[in-house]
Amino acid sequence: MENEAGDNNVRAPLHGLRVIDMTRVVAGPLATQTLGDLGADVIKVERPGEGDDSRRVGPPWMKDADGNELEQSTYFQSVNRNKRSISIDFGKPEGVDVLRRLVERSDILVENYRPGTLARYGLGYDDLRRINPRLIYCSVSGFGQSGPYSGRSGYDFLAQAMAGVMSVTGYPDGAPGGGPMRVGIPLADTLTGLQAVIGILAALAHRNETGRGQMVDVSLFESQFAAMLNAASAWLNAGVDLGRTGNDHPSAAPYGVYPVDDGYILIATFNDREFGRLANVLGHPEWAEDARFAKNGARVKNRPALKAAVTEALKGRTKADWVRILNDATVSCGPINKMEDIETDPHVAARGMIVEMKHPQLGTVRSPAAPYRFSESPTSYRLAPPLVGEHSEEVLREIIGLSDEDVAALRHSSVL
């Protein structure tokens, strides 16, 4: 098994664990990809012929070695590395039997069907814990396994809207372009995938102590609400609705986007000490003594005047100049990067933040690396995102010992 250190004798943290991945789209697949990055053997269960819905979410599309577009989305590639794909029709009894035999020999199952769906096929938690009491069964859904919304379907955009993100994202009503705005990446999906991994790891710790598995119930709605942090606390504890403040932080200043001669930079000062350093480097040390600006609360109250003053002081230099000058002065500052900027950033290269993996059809697939570093058990990048059913025969022979005749029979009955 290869890892980022290149030492085949060093095992990733979750080496030896097997995961049955019955998820689609983003939140569930991100959770199982993370488990795979940590060394688990992830078996992705897909519908014969079609596979994961996100395979067809495009454009943009992947290209082959000759530059021809294929009907394989870049979306799918982002959350499906380190997995082996098997295609099984569990609408048929033979397919259910195969899955139950796999579960008997596995540690974790992750699914994101609408609550109650898998139970109709004999694949719910109560069904599977009877055959594997050590199983950790993680259900990812829009609104959880109980409550009045539990039967609803859930998507990232919906969770952002209902859990409050869009009430604090975008410009205020009345401002140009004002109104609710979603975050431009699938934020609720991402948070839910990570919360699912946290829950699974906690359940593994419990199993190590007791020998018993359990069900982990994670939802987009709750994961997104839990991440509202200061916005939730402001309302729940002070009755204050932070509202939408565009690129300005509701509780700190100067903390936002500022124009310079060739574009924009982000300046983030979160305390009075850092503001003093900013005032000095901008040539206005008197700001640190000005009653309007000396304390953060005053700066927030006088944000328009402060913003105008800082903007004027930034004139005459470029993005690169100010990023260098301000960071040298220990003031938090950075460029507003596009993907093309990140790709060539020297820090990204030094940290190995982009992973390249060989794909049997697509050549090379690139994606962001796992964002953690271990001193003793490095993350492991072994498999590019799979084709639908690419590993069906390999997995069924290896894990449950099916013969060539067994596999042929399943194919003949269209189970595989």
C-alpha positions as CSV (number, residue, x, y, z in Angstrom):
1,M,0.0,0.0,0.0
2,E,1.5,3.3,-1.1
3,N,1.3,6.5,1.0
4,E,2.5,10.0,0.8
5,A,5.8,9.1,2.4
6,G,6.4,6.4,-0.2
7,D,7.1,3.8,2.5
8,N,5.1,0.7,1.9
9,N,5.8,-0.6,5.4
10,V,4.0,2.4,7.0
11,R,0.2,1.9,7.2
12,A,-2.4,4.7,7.0
13,P,-4.4,5.1,10.2
14,L,-7.5,3.1,9.2
15,H,-5.7,0.3,7.3
16,G,-7.5,-3.0,7.8
17,L,-11.0,-1.6,8.1
18,R,-13.5,-2.3,5.3
19,V,-16.3,0.2,4.4
20,I,-19.4,-0.5,2.3
21,D,-20.2,2.8,0.6
22,M,-23.9,3.0,-0.5
23,T,-23.8,6.8,-1.1
24,R,-24.2,9.1,-4.0
25,V,-23.5,12.7,-5.0
26,V,-21.3,14.6,-2.4
27,A,-21.8,14.4,1.4
28,G,-21.7,10.6,1.7
29,P,-19.0,10.1,-1.0
30,L,-16.9,12.7,0.7
31,A,-17.2,10.8,4.0
32,T,-16.2,7.5,2.4
33,Q,-13.4,9.1,0.4
34,T,-12.0,10.5,3.6
35,L,-12.1,7.1,5.2
36,G,-10.3,5.8,2.1
37,D,-7.6,8.5,2.3
38,L,-7.1,7.3,5.9
39,G,-6.4,3.8,4.6
40,A,-9.8,2.0,4.8
41,D,-10.8,-0.4,2.0
42,V,-13.9,1.3,0.6
43,I,-16.3,-0.7,-1.6
44,K,-18.5,1.6,-3.5
45,V,-21.9,0.0,-4.4
46,E,-23.4,1.4,-7.6
47,R,-26.4,0.8,-9.8
48,P,-25.5,-1.4,-12.8
49,G,-25.0,0.7,-15.9
50,E,-25.8,4.1,-14.3
51,G,-23.7,4.3,-11.1
52,D,-23.5,7.3,-8.8
53,D,-25.8,10.2,-9.9
54,S,-22.9,12.7,-9.8
55,R,-21.2,10.8,-12.7
56,R,-23.6,12.7,-15.0
57,V,-23.5,16.1,-13.3
58,G,-21.8,18.3,-15.9
59,P,-20.4,20.2,-17.7
60,P,-17.5,20.3,-17.2
61,W,-16.6,16.8,-18.3
62,M,-13.4,14.8,-18.1
63,K,-11.3,14.3,-21.2
64,D,-9.4,11.3,-22.5
65,A,-5.7,11.3,-23.5
66,D,-6.6,12.8,-26.9
67,G,-8.6,15.6,-25.4
68,N,-12.0,14.2,-26.3
69,E,-14.8,14.9,-23.8
70,L,-16.2,11.9,-22.1
71,E,-19.6,11.6,-20.3
72,Q,-17.8,11.5,-16.9
73,S,-18.1,14.6,-14.8
74,T,-15.3,16.4,-13.0
75,Y,-17.8,16.5,-10.1
76,F,-17.6,12.8,-9.5
77,Q,-13.8,12.8,-9.5
78,S,-13.7,15.2,-6.5
79,V,-15.1,12.8,-3.9
80,N,-14.5,9.2,-5.1
81,R,-10.8,8.3,-5.0
82,N,-9.5,5.4,-3.0
83,K,-12.6,3.3,-3.7
84,R,-13.3,0.1,-5.6
85,S,-16.6,0.1,-7.4
86,I,-19.0,-2.9,-7.6
87,S,-22.3,-2.7,-9.5
88,I,-25.2,-4.6,-7.8
89,D,-28.9,-4.5,-8.3
90,F,-30.2,-4.9,-4.7
91,G,-33.7,-4.7,-6.0
92,K,-33.2,-8.4,-6.7
93,P,-32.9,-11.0,-3.8
94,E,-29.6,-12.2,-5.2
95,G,-28.2,-8.7,-5.0
96,V,-29.4,-8.3,-1.4
97,D,-27.8,-11.6,-0.5
98,V,-24.4,-10.5,-2.0
99,L,-24.6,-7.2,0.0
100,R,-25.4,-9.0,3.2
101,R,-22.5,-11.3,2.7
102,L,-20.2,-8.3,2.2
103,V,-21.6,-6.6,5.3
104,E,-20.8,-9.7,7.4
105,R,-17.1,-9.2,6.5
106,S,-17.1,-5.4,6.9
107,D,-16.7,-2.8,9.7
108,I,-18.6,0.3,8.4
109,L,-21.6,0.9,6.1
110,V,-22.4,4.4,5.0
111,E,-25.6,5.2,3.1
112,N,-27.5,8.3,2.1
113,Y,-30.9,7.0,0.8
114,R,-34.1,8.6,2.1
115,P,-34.8,7.3,5.6
116,G,-36.4,3.8,5.5
117,T,-35.5,3.0,1.9
118,L,-32.8,0.4,2.6
119,A,-34.9,-1.2,5.3
120,R,-37.5,-2.1,2.6
121,Y,-34.8,-4.3,1.1
122,G,-33.7,-5.9,4.3
123,L,-30.6,-3.6,4.4
124,G,-31.6,-1.3,7.3
125,Y,-29.5,-1.0,10.5
126,D,-31.7,-3.4,12.5
127,D,-31.5,-6.0,9.7
128,L,-27.7,-5.8,9.3
129,R,-26.7,-5.6,13.0
130,R,-28.2,-9.0,13.5
131,I,-25.7,-10.5,11.1
132,N,-22.8,-8.2,12.2
133,P,-23.2,-6.8,15.7
134,R,-19.9,-4.9,15.3
135,L,-21.1,-3.0,12.3
136,I,-21.0,0.8,12.4
137,Y,-24.0,2.0,10.2
138,C,-23.8,5.6,9.3
139,S,-26.9,7.2,7.7
140,V,-26.5,10.5,5.9
141,S,-29.8,12.3,5.1
142,G,-31.3,15.7,4.5
143,F,-33.0,16.1,7.9
144,G,-32.2,13.1,10.0
145,Q,-33.9,9.7,10.7
146,S,-36.6,11.3,12.9
147,G,-38.6,14.5,13.2
148,P,-41.3,16.0,11.0
149,Y,-38.9,16.7,8.0
150,S,-37.2,13.3,8.0
151,G,-39.1,12.0,5.0
152,R,-38.0,15.0,2.8
153,S,-35.2,14.8,0.3
154,G,-32.3,17.1,1.1
155,Y,-29.8,18.9,-1.0
156,D,-26.9,21.3,-0.3
157,F,-28.7,24.4,-1.5
158,L,-31.8,23.6,0.5
159,A,-29.7,23.0,3.7
160,Q,-27.9,26.3,3.2
161,A,-31.3,28.1,2.9
162,M,-33.0,26.4,5.8
163,A,-30.1,26.3,8.3
164,G,-29.4,30.0,8.0
165,V,-26.4,30.3,5.8
166,M,-28.2,32.4,3.2
167,S,-29.4,34.8,5.8
168,V,-25.8,35.9,6.5
169,T,-24.4,35.5,3.0
170,G,-24.6,38.2,0.3
171,Y,-25.1,41.9,0.4
172,P,-27.8,43.6,2.5
173,D,-31.2,44.3,1.1
174,G,-31.2,47.7,-0.7
175,A,-27.5,47.4,-1.6
176,P,-26.5,46.7,-5.3
177,G,-26.8,43.0,-5.8
178,G,-28.5,42.6,-2.3
179,G,-30.4,39.6,-1.3
180,P,-29.9,36.0,0.0
181,M,-26.9,34.3,-1.6
182,R,-25.6,30.7,-1.4
183,V,-22.0,29.8,-0.7
184,G,-20.5,28.9,-4.1
185,I,-19.3,25.4,-3.1
186,P,-21.5,22.6,-1.6
187,L,-20.8,23.8,1.9
188,A,-23.6,21.8,3.7
189,D,-22.6,18.6,1.8
190,T,-18.9,19.1,2.8
191,L,-19.7,19.8,6.4
192,T,-22.0,16.8,6.6
193,G,-19.4,14.5,5.1
194,L,-16.8,15.6,7.6
195,Q,-19.3,15.3,10.5
196,A,-20.1,11.8,9.3
197,V,-16.5,10.8,9.5
198,I,-16.2,12.3,13.0
199,G,-19.3,10.3,14.1
200,I,-17.8,7.1,12.5
201,L,-14.5,7.5,14.2
202,A,-16.2,8.1,17.6
203,A,-18.3,4.9,17.0
204,L,-15.0,3.0,16.3
205,A,-13.6,4.2,19.6
206,H,-16.8,3.0,21.3
207,R,-16.5,-0.4,19.5
208,N,-12.9,-0.7,20.6
209,E,-14.1,-0.4,24.2
210,T,-17.3,-2.5,24.0
211,G,-17.1,-4.7,20.9
212,R,-20.4,-3.3,19.8
213,G,-21.2,-1.3,16.7
214,Q,-24.0,1.3,16.5
215,M,-25.9,3.6,14.2
216,V,-24.7,7.1,13.4
217,D,-27.4,9.5,12.2
218,V,-26.0,12.6,10.4
219,S,-28.0,15.2,8.4
220,L,-27.3,18.1,6.1
221,F,-29.7,20.4,8.1
222,E,-28.1,19.8,11.5
223,S,-24.5,19.8,10.2
224,Q,-25.0,23.2,8.5
225,F,-26.8,24.6,11.6
226,A,-24.1,23.4,13.9
227,A,-21.6,25.4,11.7
228,M,-23.5,28.7,12.1
229,L,-21.4,29.4,15.2
230,N,-21.2,33.2,15.8
231,A,-24.4,33.8,13.8
232,A,-26.4,31.2,15.8
233,S,-24.9,32.4,19.1
234,A,-25.6,36.0,18.4
235,W,-29.3,35.2,18.0
236,L,-29.7,32.5,20.6
237,N,-27.8,34.5,23.3
238,A,-28.3,38.2,22.5
239,G,-31.3,38.2,20.2
240,V,-29.2,39.8,17.5
241,D,-29.6,38.9,13.8
242,L,-26.2,39.4,12.2
243,G,-27.8,39.6,8.7
244,R,-25.9,39.9,5.4
245,T,-22.8,42.1,5.4
246,G,-21.3,41.2,2.1
247,N,-17.5,41.0,2.4
248,D,-17.4,42.8,5.7
249,H,-17.2,40.8,8.9
250,P,-20.2,41.6,11.1
251,S,-18.1,41.8,14.3
252,A,-14.6,42.9,13.2
253,A,-13.0,45.7,11.2
254,P,-11.1,46.2,9.0
255,Y,-11.8,42.6,7.9
256,G,-12.7,42.3,4.3
257,V,-11.9,43.0,0.6
258,Y,-10.0,46.1,-0.3
259,P,-9.1,47.5,-3.8
260,V,-5.5,48.1,-4.8
261,D,-3.9,49.3,-8.0
262,D,-4.3,46.0,-9.9
263,G,-7.2,44.2,-8.2
264,Y,-8.2,43.3,-4.7
265,I,-6.7,41.9,-1.5
266,L,-8.2,40.5,1.7
267,I,-7.2,42.2,4.9
268,A,-8.2,40.5,8.2
269,T,-7.5,42.2,11.5
270,F,-9.2,40.5,14.4
271,N,-7.8,42.4,17.4
272,D,-6.6,45.8,18.4
273,R,-2.9,44.8,18.4
274,E,-3.1,43.7,14.7
275,F,-4.9,46.9,13.8
276,G,-2.1,48.9,15.4
277,R,0.4,47.1,13.2
278,L,-1.8,47.8,10.1
279,A,-2.1,51.5,11.0
280,N,1.7,51.8,11.3
281,V,2.5,50.0,8.0
282,L,-0.1,52.1,6.2
283,G,1.6,55.3,7.5
284,H,-1.1,56.3,9.9
285,P,0.0,55.4,13.4
286,E,-2.4,58.0,14.8
287,W,-5.4,55.7,13.9
288,A,-4.5,53.5,16.9
289,E,-5.2,56.5,19.2
290,D,-8.2,57.7,17.3
291,A,-11.4,57.2,19.4
292,R,-13.2,56.1,16.3
293,F,-10.7,53.3,15.6
294,A,-8.7,52.4,18.7
295,K,-11.0,49.6,19.8
296,N,-12.7,46.9,17.7
297,G,-16.2,47.9,18.7
298,A,-15.6,51.5,17.7
299,R,-14.1,50.3,14.4
300,V,-17.2,48.3,13.6
301,K,-19.4,51.2,14.5
302,N,-17.4,53.5,12.3
303,R,-16.7,51.0,9.5
304,P,-17.6,53.3,6.5
305,A,-15.0,56.0,7.6
306,L,-12.4,53.4,8.4
307,K,-12.9,51.6,5.1
308,A,-12.5,54.8,3.2
309,A,-9.4,55.7,5.0
310,V,-7.8,52.2,4.5
311,T,-8.7,52.2,0.8
312,E,-7.1,55.6,0.3
313,A,-3.9,54.5,2.1
314,L,-3.6,51.4,-0.1
315,K,-3.4,53.4,-3.4
316,G,-0.2,53.3,-5.3
317,R,0.8,49.7,-4.8
318,T,-0.1,46.3,-6.3
319,K,-1.5,43.1,-4.8
320,A,1.9,41.5,-4.7
321,D,3.4,44.6,-3.0
322,W,0.7,44.7,-0.3
323,V,0.6,41.0,0.4
324,R,4.4,41.1,1.0
325,I,4.4,44.3,3.0
326,L,1.5,43.5,5.3
327,N,2.6,39.9,6.0
328,D,6.1,41.2,6.8
329,A,4.4,43.5,9.3
330,T,2.5,40.5,10.8
331,V,-0.9,41.7,9.4
332,S,-3.1,39.0,8.0
333,C,-3.4,39.6,4.3
334,G,-3.7,37.6,1.2
335,P,-4.7,37.6,-2.5
336,I,-8.2,36.6,-3.7
337,N,-7.1,33.6,-5.8
338,K,-8.7,31.8,-8.7
339,M,-8.1,28.1,-9.2
340,E,-5.3,28.9,-11.7
341,D,-3.5,30.9,-9.0
342,I,-3.8,28.2,-6.4
343,E,-2.5,25.6,-8.9
344,T,0.8,27.5,-9.2
345,D,1.1,28.8,-5.7
346,P,4.5,27.9,-4.2
347,H,3.0,27.0,-0.8
348,V,0.6,24.6,-2.5
349,A,3.5,22.9,-4.2
350,A,5.6,22.8,-1.0
351,R,2.8,21.2,1.0
352,G,1.8,18.7,-1.8
353,M,-1.8,20.0,-1.8
354,I,-2.6,18.6,-5.2
355,V,-2.7,14.8,-5.7
356,E,-2.3,13.1,-9.1
357,M,-3.6,9.6,-9.7
358,K,-3.5,7.3,-12.7
359,H,-6.9,6.4,-14.2
360,P,-7.4,3.5,-16.7
361,Q,-9.5,5.7,-19.0
362,L,-8.8,9.3,-18.2
363,G,-5.0,9.2,-17.9
364,T,-4.4,11.4,-14.8
365,V,-7.0,12.7,-12.4
366,R,-6.0,15.5,-10.1
367,S,-7.7,16.6,-6.9
368,P,-7.0,18.5,-3.6
369,A,-5.0,16.3,-1.1
370,A,-6.4,15.4,2.3
371,P,-5.8,18.4,4.5
372,Y,-4.1,16.7,7.4
373,R,-0.5,15.4,7.9
374,F,0.5,12.6,10.2
375,S,3.9,12.1,11.6
376,E,3.6,8.3,12.0
377,S,0.8,7.0,9.7
378,P,0.5,9.1,6.5
379,T,-2.6,9.3,4.4
380,S,-2.7,6.9,1.4
381,Y,-3.6,7.6,-2.2
382,R,-4.0,4.3,-3.9
383,L,-6.9,4.3,-6.4
384,A,-8.3,6.9,-8.8
385,P,-12.1,7.4,-8.9
386,P,-13.4,4.1,-10.4
387,L,-15.4,3.3,-13.4
388,V,-18.9,1.8,-12.7
389,G,-18.5,-1.8,-11.6
390,E,-14.8,-1.7,-12.3
391,H,-13.9,-4.0,-9.4
392,S,-17.1,-6.1,-9.1
393,E,-15.5,-9.5,-9.9
394,E,-12.3,-8.7,-8.0
395,V,-14.2,-7.7,-4.8
396,L,-16.7,-10.6,-4.9
397,R,-14.0,-13.2,-5.4
398,E,-11.6,-11.7,-2.8
399,I,-14.1,-10.9,0.0
400,I,-16.9,-13.4,-0.2
401,G,-15.1,-16.1,-2.2
402,L,-17.5,-16.3,-5.2
403,S,-16.4,-18.7,-8.0
404,D,-16.3,-17.9,-11.7
405,E,-19.6,-19.8,-12.0
406,D,-21.2,-17.7,-9.2
407,V,-20.1,-14.5,-10.9
408,A,-21.3,-15.7,-14.3
409,A,-24.7,-16.5,-12.8
410,L,-25.0,-13.1,-11.2
411,R,-24.2,-11.5,-14.5
412,H,-26.7,-13.7,-16.3
413,S,-29.4,-12.6,-14.0
414,S,-28.4,-8.9,-14.4
415,V,-27.6,-8.6,-10.7
416,L,-24.1,-7.3,-11.6
